[in-house]
Amino acid sequence: MKVAIVSGSVYGTAEEVARHAERQLKAAGLDAWHKANMSLDELLAFAPDALLTVTSTTGMGELPDNLLPLYSELRDRLPAMAGRPAAVLALGDSSYDTFCGGGELMRELYAELGLREAVEMLRLDSSETVTPESDAEPWLQALATALKG
Ligand SMILES: Cc1cc2nc3c(=O)[nH]c(=O)nc-3n(C[C@H](O)[C@H](O)[C@H](O)COP(=O)(O)O)c2cc1C
């Protein structure tokens, strides 16, 4: 099972969590691959069976600049990925009304692509935790189980 991990990050936290996710999914026996600033052609060349997005939110509920090119390419080209499993790990701050809005944008895009949400989106709140990597571990384990099942 090939899992592409795309990430969007302003200050590097989501980037770090994405690298952690790659290590953990590999340890669980999945062929996980993460690359920051991935283009759609790179994503399609990997031929993923499943997609994981790890993204923070910036502005007022917006995606980080380094995920916008891939987001736009996916929306414009709508590659045939329907039915494949996908998941979103969203980092945000609940003091914003638009808590995890970037993650929500990716979920909407998944729906447009016909991707199936393998596990419910995880929202990590930076106003409550300073250890997002370890906080994500149980959810990543559940994702690995869902993908292997
Ligand atoms: C300028 C700015 C705007 C932000 N806007 C939002 C927002 O609209 N919604 C949200 O949930 N979090 C928002 N956040 C919080 C970040 O998403 C959160 O701190 C995240 O952990 C940062 O991850 P990163 O280091 O990968 O960018 C904002 C943070 C900053 C600095």
The ligand as an SDF file (V2000), in Angstrom:
LIG
                    3D

 31 33  0  0  0  0  0  0  0  0999 V2000
   -0.8590   34.3870   11.1930 C   0  0  0  0  0  0  0  0  0  0  0  0
   -1.4720   33.1050   11.6810 C   0  0  0  0  0  0  0  0  0  0  0  0
   -2.7560   32.7840   11.2900 C   0  0  0  0  0  0  0  0  0  0  0  0
   -3.3580   31.5820   11.7430 C   0  0  0  0  0  0  0  0  0  0  0  0
   -4.6530   31.2920   11.3600 N   0  0  0  0  0  0  0  0  0  0  0  0
   -5.2480   30.1840   11.8410 C   0  0  0  0  0  0  0  0  0  0  0  0
   -6.5950   29.8740   11.5010 C   0  0  0  0  0  0  0  0  0  0  0  0
   -7.2880   30.5960   10.7700 O   0  0  0  0  0  0  0  0  0  0  0  0
   -7.1420   28.7290   11.9910 N   0  0  0  0  0  0  0  0  0  0  0  0
   -6.4370   27.8830   12.8110 C   0  0  0  0  0  0  0  0  0  0  0  0
   -6.9840   26.8740   13.2200 O   0  0  0  0  0  0  0  0  0  0  0  0
   -5.1440   28.1540   13.1510 N   0  0  0  0  0  0  0  0  0  0  0  0
   -4.5460   29.2670   12.6900 C   0  0  0  0  0  0  0  0  0  0  0  0
   -3.2400   29.5340   13.0400 N   0  0  0  0  0  0  0  0  0  0  0  0
   -2.5210   28.5820   13.9180 C   0  0  0  0  0  0  0  0  0  0  0  0
   -1.5870   27.6310   13.1840 C   0  0  0  0  0  0  0  0  0  0  0  0
   -2.2630   26.8630   12.2040 O   0  0  0  0  0  0  0  0  0  0  0  0
   -0.9700   26.6620   14.2090 C   0  0  0  0  0  0  0  0  0  0  0  0
   -0.2160   27.3950   15.1420 O   0  0  0  0  0  0  0  0  0  0  0  0
   -0.0930   25.5840   13.5840 C   0  0  0  0  0  0  0  0  0  0  0  0
    0.3370   24.6810   14.5780 O   0  0  0  0  0  0  0  0  0  0  0  0
    1.1280   26.1570   12.8650 C   0  0  0  0  0  0  0  0  0  0  0  0
    1.7570   25.0960   12.1610 O   0  0  0  0  0  0  0  0  0  0  0  0
    2.9890   25.3490   11.1600 P   0  0  0  0  0  0  0  0  0  0  0  0
    4.2010   25.5960   12.0080 O   0  0  0  0  0  0  0  0  0  0  0  0
    3.1070   24.0860   10.4040 O   0  0  0  0  0  0  0  0  0  0  0  0
    2.6440   26.4960   10.2760 O   0  0  0  0  0  0  0  0  0  0  0  0
   -2.6400   30.7170   12.6100 C   0  0  0  0  0  0  0  0  0  0  0  0
   -1.3250   31.0690   12.9920 C   0  0  0  0  0  0  0  0  0  0  0  0
   -0.7430   32.2510   12.5530 C   0  0  0  0  0  0  0  0  0  0  0  0
    0.6310   32.6030   13.0220 C   0  0  0  0  0  0  0  0  0  0  0  0
  1  2  1  0
  2  3  1  0
  2 30  2  0
  3  4  2  0
  4  5  1  0
  4 28  1  0
  5  6  2  0
  6  7  1  0
  6 13  1  0
  7  8  2  0
  7  9  1  0
  9 10  1  0
 10 11  2  0
 10 12  1  0
 12 13  2  0
 13 14  1  0
 14 15  1  0
 14 28  1  0
 15 16  1  0
 16 17  1  0
 16 18  1  0
 18 19  1  0
 18 20  1  0
 20 21  1  0
 20 22  1  0
 22 23  1  0
 23 24  1  0
 24 25  2  0
 24 26  1  0
 24 27  1  0
 28 29  2  0
 29 30  1  0
 30 31  1  0
M  END
$$$$
